[in-house]
Amino acid sequence: MAFCIRWSAQAEKSLQKLPRSIAHRIVKKVGSIQEDPFHFLEHYEGTNCLKLRIGDYRALVDVDLHGNAIHIRVVGHRRSIYKQFAP
């Protein structure tokens, strides 16, 4: 059963600022977790969200098992994403 991908406004805005090749790679990786989201996701310490590693970039996500949805909260470079998303 595939999960529905939902992007937050902040994640979409961050994605638009990135170079097209990197944005495409992020969208492709996020799409690959639709069937089995927990295969690539890791727990983000100190919060109740998960992180997805995409090279030097990260996506912080929530997985809604009851609604079969993956909510992408924030997307960004690993050096700054954790500052953007303060628990």
C-alpha positions in Angstrom: 0.0 0.0 0.0 1.5 3.3 -1.1 1.7 6.3 1.1 0.6 9.8 -0.1 3.3 12.4 -0.1 2.4 15.8 1.3 4.9 18.7 1.2 4.7 21.6 3.7 4.8 25.2 2.3 8.3 25.6 3.9 9.6 22.4 2.2 8.2 23.5 -1.2 9.8 26.9 -0.8 13.2 25.4 0.1 13.0 23.0 -2.8 12.4 25.8 -5.3 15.5 27.6 -4.1 17.8 24.6 -4.8 19.4 23.9 -8.1 17.1 21.9 -10.4 19.3 18.8 -10.4 19.4 18.6 -6.6 15.7 19.3 -6.3 14.9 16.6 -8.8 17.1 14.1 -6.8 15.3 15.0 -3.6 11.8 14.6 -5.1 12.9 11.2 -6.6 14.2 10.0 -3.3 11.1 11.1 -1.5 9.0 9.3 -4.1 11.0 6.1 -3.5 9.9 5.8 0.1 6.2 5.7 -0.8 6.0 1.9 -0.7 8.1 1.3 2.4 8.8 4.6 4.2 10.7 3.0 7.1 13.4 1.5 4.9 15.4 4.7 4.5 14.0 6.9 7.4 16.0 7.3 10.6 14.8 8.8 13.9 15.8 12.4 14.5 17.0 12.6 18.1 15.1 14.9 20.4 11.9 15.1 18.3 9.1 12.9 17.2 10.0 13.2 13.5 12.2 11.2 11.1 15.0 12.2 8.7 15.7 11.1 5.2 19.3 11.4 4.0 19.7 12.5 0.4 23.5 12.9 -0.1 24.4 16.2 1.6 20.7 17.1 2.0 18.1 16.1 4.5 14.4 16.0 4.7 12.6 15.9 8.0 9.3 14.0 7.8 6.4 12.7 9.7 4.7 9.4 8.8 0.9 9.1 9.5 0.2 5.4 9.6 -3.6 5.9 10.0 -3.9 8.3 7.1 -1.2 6.6 5.0 0.6 9.9 4.4 4.1 11.1 4.6 4.4 14.8 5.5 7.6 16.5 4.4 8.3 19.3 7.0 11.7 20.7 5.9 14.2 20.2 3.2 17.7 21.6 3.2 21.5 21.1 3.4 22.7 19.1 6.4 24.7 22.0 7.7 21.7 24.2 8.2 18.5 22.1 8.2 18.7 21.3 11.9 18.9 25.1 12.7 15.8 25.7 10.5 13.8 23.0 12.4 14.2 23.6 16.1 12.3 21.1 18.3 
